[in-house]
Amino acid sequence: MVHPQSEDHNTSQGEYPETLLSRVHDILNANSGNGFMKIREKGQPVKNFGVSMLHQLHCLEILKNIIEHGGEAPMGGGHSHNHGKRAKTETAPRDNLDEIQLADGAGHATHCLEYIAQSILCAADDTLEASFTGRLGTGEKVEVINGIGAVHQCRGSKGVLEALSQSQVEPLVVEKEVVAGERLTHVLRHAAG
C-alpha cells in the first residue's frame, strides 16, 4: 500500500525548475486510466474517481498549450472530462439521465482557470516569500515577489502517482464506501489487505 508523504519544494537555487512545467505532459501520460483512480468497495464493481492533482495538471497543460500555440488547445491528450453544461439525452446511463456536454475552446480554458484558482485557494499555501524592489518597463519602482528562496511544505505527489498507477493494474479494494471529496490518503488507510 502506498501512502503519500510530505515533500519540500525549494526554489532557493535561484531559478524555477525548468522541467516542472515541461514534465506535466509526461506525468499525465505515464498514468494510464486518464488520471482516474480505480477503486472497488468490498463486494461492489470498480468505480473510477478523478484525482484533483491530475485534473489540475491537465488544466495547466491546456492553458500552456493555448499560450504556446496562440489560440485554443484541443481537448485531446487522452483525458476524459466531466465538466461543462448538462443536457438531457437518451444515450445517457439509466441511473443518470443527464449527460455532460464537454466544454471546449474558451469554455474549457475558463473552466481550467476557475479550477486552478479554486485549487490555489483550497491549498491556502501560507509560505512567506521575500519581497524586493523591481522596475517596470516604464521605469517605475514597485515591490514584487518571485518565490525564489522560499521553501514550501508540499503533500507527496510521488505517492499519489504510485497509488494511481497501481490502481490501473489492480483496483484498490477498500472496506468502506468512498465518496467524492475524500482525500486519497484517507481512502488508502481503509484499503483491504
C-alpha positions in Angstrom: 0.0 0.0 0.0 1.3 3.5 -0.9 1.0 6.4 1.5 1.7 9.8 0.0 4.3 11.6 2.1 5.1 15.3 2.7 7.7 16.9 0.4 9.6 20.2 0.4 9.7 22.3 -2.8 12.7 24.6 -2.6 13.2 27.4 -5.1 16.4 28.6 -3.4 18.6 27.6 -6.4 17.8 31.0 -7.9 15.6 29.8 -10.7 12.5 27.8 -11.2 12.9 24.2 -12.2 12.6 24.4 -15.9 11.5 20.8 -16.2 8.4 21.0 -13.9 6.0 22.5 -16.4 7.6 20.6 -19.3 7.0 17.3 -17.3 3.2 17.8 -17.0 2.5 16.0 -20.2 4.8 13.1 -19.2 3.2 12.8 -15.8 -0.3 12.8 -17.3 0.6 10.2 -19.9 2.6 8.0 -17.5 -0.6 7.2 -15.6 -2.9 5.2 -17.9 -6.5 5.4 -17.0 -6.8 9.1 -17.8 -6.0 10.2 -14.3 -8.7 8.0 -12.7 -8.1 6.1 -9.6 -9.8 2.7 -9.8 -11.4 1.7 -6.5 -13.5 -1.3 -5.6 -15.6 -1.1 -2.4 -15.8 -4.6 -0.9 -18.3 -6.6 -3.0 -19.0 -3.8 -5.4 -18.0 -3.2 -9.0 -14.9 -1.0 -9.7 -15.6 2.8 -9.7 -13.4 5.5 -11.3 -12.6 8.6 -9.2 -10.7 11.5 -10.6 -7.7 12.8 -8.7 -7.6 16.5 -8.3 -3.9 16.8 -8.7 -4.1 15.3 -12.1 -7.1 17.4 -13.1 -5.1 20.5 -12.1 -2.1 19.3 -14.1 -4.4 18.6 -17.1 -5.7 22.2 -16.8 -2.1 23.6 -16.7 -1.3 21.6 -19.8 -4.4 23.0 -21.6 -3.5 26.6 -20.7 0.2 26.1 -21.5 -0.8 24.8 -25.0 -3.1 27.8 -25.5 -0.3 30.2 -24.6 2.4 28.4 -26.6 0.2 27.9 -29.7 -1.6 31.2 -29.6 -5.2 30.1 -29.5 -7.5 27.2 -28.5 -5.9 24.0 -27.4 -7.5 20.7 -28.4 -9.2 18.8 -25.6 -7.4 15.6 -26.5 -4.4 14.3 -24.6 -6.2 11.1 -23.6 -8.2 12.8 -20.9 -11.8 12.3 -20.1 -13.7 15.3 -18.9 -16.6 15.7 -16.6 -17.3 19.4 -16.6 -19.4 21.6 -18.8 -23.2 22.0 -19.3 -25.7 19.3 -18.7 -28.2 18.3 -21.4 -30.9 15.7 -21.4 -30.1 12.8 -23.7 -31.5 9.3 -24.4 -27.9 7.8 -24.6 -27.0 8.7 -21.0 -26.7 5.9 -18.4 -30.1 4.8 -17.0 -29.1 5.9 -13.4 -28.1 9.4 -14.6 -30.3 10.8 -17.3 -28.1 13.9 -17.6 -25.1 13.6 -19.9 -22.3 16.1 -19.6 -21.7 18.2 -22.7 -17.9 18.7 -22.7 -16.7 22.3 -22.6 -14.2 23.1 -25.3 -12.3 26.1 -26.6 -12.8 29.2 -24.4 -15.3 27.3 -22.2 -12.6 24.7 -21.4 -10.0 27.4 -20.7 -12.3 29.3 -18.5 -13.1 26.1 -16.6 -9.4 25.4 -16.1 -8.7 28.9 -14.9 -11.6 28.7 -12.4 -10.5 25.2 -11.3 -6.9 26.2 -10.7 -8.0 29.3 -8.8 -10.2 27.2 -6.6 -7.3 24.7 -6.0 -4.9 27.5 -5.1 -7.4 28.9 -2.5 -8.1 25.5 -1.2 -4.4 24.7 -0.7 -4.0 28.1 1.1 -0.2 27.9 0.9 0.8 30.5 3.6 4.6 30.3 2.9 6.2 33.8 3.4 8.1 34.9 0.3 10.7 37.7 0.5 9.9 40.9 -1.5 12.3 43.1 -3.4 12.2 46.3 -5.4 11.7 45.7 -9.1 11.5 48.2 -12.0 8.6 48.1 -14.5 9.2 48.8 -18.2 8.1 52.4 -17.6 10.9 52.8 -15.0 8.5 52.9 -12.1 9.9 51.1 -9.0 7.5 48.5 -7.4 7.6 46.0 -4.6 7.5 42.4 -6.1 7.9 38.8 -5.1 9.1 35.8 -7.3 9.1 33.0 -4.8 12.8 32.3 -5.2 14.4 31.2 -1.9 11.1 30.1 -0.3 10.7 26.5 0.9 7.2 25.2 0.6 5.7 22.2 2.5 4.1 20.1 -0.1 2.0 16.9 0.0 3.6 14.0 -1.6 2.9 13.8 -5.3 5.0 10.7 -5.8 2.8 8.5 -3.5 -0.3 9.8 -5.3 1.1 8.9 -8.7 2.2 5.4 -7.5 -1.2 4.7 -6.0 -2.9 5.8 -9.2 -0.6 3.7 -11.3 -1.1 0.6 -9.1 -4.8 1.0 -9.3 -4.6 0.7 -13.1 -3.1 -2.8 -12.7 -5.2 -3.9 -9.7 -8.1 -1.7 -8.5 -7.7 -0.5 -4.9 -10.1 -2.5 -2.6 -11.4 -0.6 0.4 -13.6 -1.7 3.3 -15.9 1.3 3.2 -17.9 3.4 0.8 -15.8 6.0 -1.0 -17.4 9.4 -1.7 -16.3 12.3 -3.9 -14.4 14.8 -1.8 -12.5 12.3 0.3 -8.7 12.6 0.2 -6.8 9.7 -1.3 -4.6 9.4 1.7 -7.7 8.7 3.8 -9.0 6.1 1.4 -5.6 4.4 1.3 -5.9 3.9 5.1 -9.0 1.9 4.6 -7.6 -0.4 1.9 -8.1 -4.1 2.3 -5.0 -6.3 2.8 
